[in-house]
Amino acid sequence: MKNREEIIKNYLEGYNSFDVSKMIKYLSDKIVFENIQNGETTMTLNGIDEFKTQAEIAKNYFSERQQKIKSFRHWKE
């Protein structure tokens, strides 16, 4: 398995280039994605199929998008 930083970089490269296949390459089939805004959960997606569908829909909201990594900090829970 790739290390965490490579996985995150790959996801963001996919996100920034609207490449959903690249975004989900290393995600678990059992992913649970939660969107939280102002402390409130506004969306919950269960499983890779729901995540992929939403990612494809979300591409239509942007003509361009750019997320950048400022730093990494690792810890164990």
PyMOL commands that set and color helices and strands:
alter all, ss='L'
color gray80, all
select helices_A, chain A and resi 4-16+20-24+48-61
alter helices_A, ss='H'
color red, helices_A
select strands_A, chain A and resi 32-37+40-46
alter strands_A, ss='S'
color yellow, strands_A
deselect
rebuild
show_as cartoon
